[in-house]
């Protein structure tokens, strides 16, 4: 089944403790992206990747890192999490950068709480 | 730069009644427009998209939306609401190139369907 898989689904951590949220897609998609969803703000893009070893900042990249060593994986790293990073995170992928012919596929989300 | 505004963060309708979720956009170039749906504890799924072909777009689950350039609107409708339509709905806009990187989401509308 074609899907985007995120892990974990739920994560509670403390301020400053490094964590990684994994994202994997099995559709051979070139484009991958991370979003955070906050009430009243919709989805905001954190980082995106056009292909392997090509990553770039989105609209809210501060406090986050990503890597794209393999086409299928796009982990999100919080080196020193803070309470303002408490949010619902989504990974998404697409066959190409053009959404006219290739929709974004979303994972089921990771709910992160930083205390 | 483009932006999208969803009027009404919460909408309630009775089962069988018309669903109307409002979305207005701003874009300096002809846009691509999307509606996504998010069911509880799931990621976003594409409902429908406008990519400069027909202005009336039909999507899944009986939803449709009409692109009105003069009103800069892309409202989502369904003639008869079903209990299973209860979800959060997001309008999104990107440039006419269909760039995933440039995809901007609205703040979302929570649809409640009353029995």
Interface residues (C-beta under 8 A of the other chain):
Chain A: X4 X31 X33 X35 X40 X41 X42 X43 X44 X45 X48 X50 X56 X58 X90 X92 X94 X97 X98 X99 X100 X101 X103 X104 X106 X107 X108 X109
Chain B: X9 X32 X34 X41 X42 X43 X44 X45 X46 X49 X51 X90 X94 X97 X98 X99 X100 X101 X103 X105 X106 X107 X108
